[in-house]
């Protein structure tokens, strides 16, 4: 019998890439993550959604359970959209008080609730750390249509790298939650950071992996599957 895996995530595990030439996002025709299903005899259903936050993700999980979710493993990947800020509003009022889409403490509590829910249904959860982002590319991307760069930079207190450091907080929190709850973790972030050319694995929007980046994510899962699935 094939092991059934359900993926709950955002555009990273959806297989989304960015094309700067036409300013469009597209999904890889042959997602490397999905391709693994044939190699390892897995039945994979990908419920990842572009732009999904963990708040939307837990609602999706609850609906899936109500409809009779049937799988042995659930891969959970959120954080990239949760850590993002309302940049257009910030550009209009850089001295205002703004929160990310999901504050870190809410993100952590919701992730733990997701894990508890899955485990209560005898479904094994697997978490993954977040791929790194490129602050400069992302800053240029969000300002490409005329947002006030000086205003956003003022909000960042003059340091564009604040964007990447803040995103890292969410990845570190995922790592900590995995340890605290004794949940399996695939460390995608380390796989990127170990590469001296890792900047080439991040798309021109600064946040989505290139095809090569998606292949590296898949290779991280290959390493995990080789150890845990016979």
C-alpha positions as CSV (number, residue, x, y, z in Angstrom):
1,X,0.0,0.0,0.0
2,X,1.3,3.4,-0.9
3,X,2.0,5.9,1.9
4,X,-0.3,8.9,1.5
5,X,1.1,12.3,2.1
6,X,-0.9,15.6,2.2
7,X,1.0,18.9,1.7
8,X,-0.3,22.0,3.5
9,X,1.8,25.0,2.5
10,X,2.2,28.1,0.5
11,X,3.8,29.0,-2.9
12,X,7.2,27.4,-1.9
13,X,5.8,23.9,-2.0
14,X,3.4,24.8,-4.7
15,X,6.4,25.0,-6.9
16,X,6.0,28.7,-7.8
17,X,8.7,30.6,-9.6
18,X,9.0,34.3,-10.6
19,X,9.8,35.5,-14.1
20,X,11.0,39.1,-14.1
21,X,10.8,39.6,-17.8
22,X,7.0,39.4,-17.7
23,X,6.5,40.1,-14.0
24,X,4.5,36.9,-13.6
25,X,4.5,33.9,-11.3
26,X,4.0,30.4,-12.6
27,X,4.0,26.9,-11.2
28,X,6.6,24.5,-12.4
29,X,5.1,22.0,-14.7
30,X,7.0,19.1,-13.0
31,X,7.3,20.1,-9.4
32,X,10.4,18.4,-8.0
33,X,8.5,17.6,-4.7
34,X,5.7,15.9,-6.6
35,X,8.2,14.0,-8.7
36,X,9.5,12.3,-5.6
37,X,6.2,10.4,-5.3
38,X,7.1,8.1,-8.1
39,X,10.6,7.3,-6.8
40,X,9.4,6.5,-3.3
41,X,6.0,5.0,-4.0
42,X,4.1,7.8,-2.4
43,X,0.6,9.1,-3.1
44,X,1.0,12.9,-2.8
45,X,-1.9,15.4,-2.6
46,X,-0.6,19.0,-2.7
47,X,-3.0,21.4,-1.0
48,X,-0.5,24.3,-1.0
49,X,-1.8,27.7,-2.0
50,X,-0.1,30.8,-3.3
51,X,0.0,33.5,-0.6
52,X,-1.3,31.2,2.2
53,X,-0.7,32.1,5.8
54,X,-0.8,29.7,8.7
55,X,-4.2,31.2,9.7
56,X,-5.6,30.1,6.4
57,X,-3.7,26.9,6.6
58,X,-5.3,25.7,9.9
59,X,-8.7,26.5,8.5
60,X,-7.9,24.4,5.4
61,X,-6.7,21.6,7.7
62,X,-9.9,21.7,9.7
63,X,-12.1,21.6,6.6
64,X,-10.0,18.7,5.3
65,X,-10.5,16.8,8.5
66,X,-14.3,17.5,8.5
67,X,-14.3,16.0,5.0
68,X,-12.5,12.9,6.1
69,X,-8.8,13.7,5.6
70,X,-7.1,10.3,4.9
71,X,-3.3,10.2,4.9
72,X,-0.5,8.9,7.0
73,X,1.8,11.9,6.7
74,X,1.2,15.7,6.5
75,X,3.9,18.0,5.4
76,X,3.4,21.5,6.9
77,X,5.1,24.6,5.5
78,X,4.2,28.1,6.4
79,X,5.9,31.3,7.5
80,X,7.0,33.1,4.3
81,X,3.7,35.0,4.0
82,X,3.2,35.2,7.8
83,X,6.3,37.3,8.3
84,X,5.5,39.8,5.5
85,X,4.3,43.4,6.2
86,X,1.7,45.7,4.6
87,X,4.3,47.5,2.5
88,X,1.9,49.8,0.7
89,X,0.5,51.1,4.0
90,X,4.0,51.5,5.4
91,X,5.0,53.5,2.3
92,X,2.1,55.9,3.1
93,X,2.9,56.2,6.8
94,X,6.4,55.0,7.7
95,X,6.1,56.2,11.3
96,X,3.0,54.1,12.0
97,X,2.7,50.9,14.0
98,X,2.5,47.9,11.8
99,X,2.4,44.2,12.5
100,X,3.3,41.3,10.1
101,X,0.5,39.3,8.6
102,X,0.9,36.9,11.5
103,X,2.7,38.0,14.6
104,X,5.4,35.5,15.7
105,X,3.7,34.4,18.9
106,X,0.4,33.8,17.0
107,X,2.3,31.9,14.3
108,X,3.9,29.7,17.0
109,X,0.7,29.0,18.8
110,X,-1.1,28.1,15.5
111,X,1.6,25.9,14.3
112,X,1.5,23.9,17.6
113,X,-2.3,23.6,17.2
114,X,-1.8,22.2,13.7
115,X,0.7,19.7,15.0
116,X,-1.6,18.6,17.9
117,X,-4.5,18.3,15.6
118,X,-2.6,16.1,13.1
119,X,-1.2,13.9,15.9
120,X,-4.6,13.4,17.5
121,X,-5.7,12.0,14.1
122,X,-2.8,9.6,14.0
123,X,-1.2,11.6,11.1
124,X,2.5,12.1,11.3
125,X,3.4,15.8,10.7
126,X,6.7,16.9,9.0
127,X,7.9,20.5,9.3
128,X,10.4,22.3,7.1
129,X,12.5,25.4,7.7
130,X,12.2,28.3,5.4
131,X,14.5,28.9,2.4
132,X,16.4,32.2,2.9
133,X,15.4,35.3,1.1
134,X,17.3,38.2,-0.6
135,X,16.4,41.4,1.1
136,X,17.7,43.7,-1.6
137,X,15.9,41.9,-4.4
138,X,12.7,41.8,-2.4
139,X,12.9,45.5,-1.5
140,X,13.3,46.4,-5.2
141,X,10.4,44.0,-6.0
142,X,7.9,45.5,-3.6
143,X,8.8,49.0,-4.7
144,X,8.8,48.2,-8.5
145,X,5.4,49.9,-9.1
146,X,6.3,53.1,-7.4
147,X,6.1,52.6,-3.6
148,X,8.1,55.1,-1.7
149,X,11.5,53.5,-1.2
150,X,12.6,56.2,1.2
151,X,9.6,55.8,3.4
152,X,9.9,52.0,3.6
153,X,13.6,52.3,4.3
154,X,12.8,54.7,7.1
155,X,10.4,52.1,8.6
156,X,13.3,49.6,8.4
157,X,15.5,52.1,10.2
158,X,17.8,52.4,7.2
159,X,18.7,48.7,7.1
160,X,17.2,46.6,4.2
161,X,18.6,43.4,5.7
162,X,16.0,43.8,8.5
163,X,13.6,42.0,6.1
164,X,15.7,38.9,5.9
165,X,16.5,38.8,9.6
166,X,12.8,39.1,10.4
167,X,12.0,36.2,8.1
168,X,14.7,34.2,9.8
169,X,12.9,34.6,13.1
170,X,10.0,32.5,11.7
171,X,12.4,29.8,10.4
172,X,14.1,29.6,13.8
173,X,10.7,29.4,15.5
174,X,9.8,26.4,13.3
175,X,13.1,24.7,14.3
176,X,12.4,25.4,17.9
177,X,8.8,24.1,17.7
178,X,10.0,20.9,16.0
179,X,12.4,20.2,18.9
180,X,9.8,21.1,21.5
181,X,7.1,18.9,20.1
182,X,9.5,16.2,18.9
183,X,8.2,16.7,15.3
184,X,10.2,15.6,12.2
185,X,11.9,18.5,10.5
186,X,13.5,18.9,7.0
187,X,16.1,21.6,7.2
188,X,15.8,23.2,3.8
189,X,17.3,26.5,5.0
190,X,20.7,24.9,5.9
191,X,20.8,23.2,2.5
192,X,20.6,26.7,0.9
193,X,23.0,28.4,3.2
194,X,25.6,25.7,2.8
195,X,25.8,26.6,-0.9
196,X,28.2,29.4,-1.7
197,X,26.0,30.2,-4.8
198,X,22.8,30.2,-2.8
199,X,21.9,33.7,-4.1
200,X,21.5,32.1,-7.5
201,X,18.9,29.7,-6.1
202,X,16.6,32.6,-5.1
203,X,14.5,34.3,-7.8
204,X,14.6,37.9,-8.8
205,X,11.7,38.8,-6.6
206,X,13.9,37.8,-3.7
207,X,11.6,35.3,-2.1
208,X,10.7,32.5,-4.5
209,X,13.3,29.8,-5.3
210,X,14.4,29.4,-8.9
211,X,14.0,26.0,-10.5
212,X,17.4,25.1,-9.2
213,X,16.3,26.2,-5.8
214,X,13.2,24.0,-6.0
215,X,15.5,21.1,-6.9
216,X,17.6,21.7,-3.8
217,X,14.4,21.7,-1.7
218,X,13.5,18.3,-3.3
219,X,17.0,17.0,-2.6
220,X,16.6,17.9,1.1
221,X,13.5,15.7,1.1
222,X,15.3,13.0,-0.7
223,X,17.8,12.9,2.2
224,X,15.0,12.7,4.7
225,X,13.1,10.0,2.8
226,X,16.2,7.9,2.3
227,X,16.5,7.8,6.1
228,X,12.9,7.3,7.0
229,X,11.1,5.5,4.2
230,X,12.2,2.1,3.1
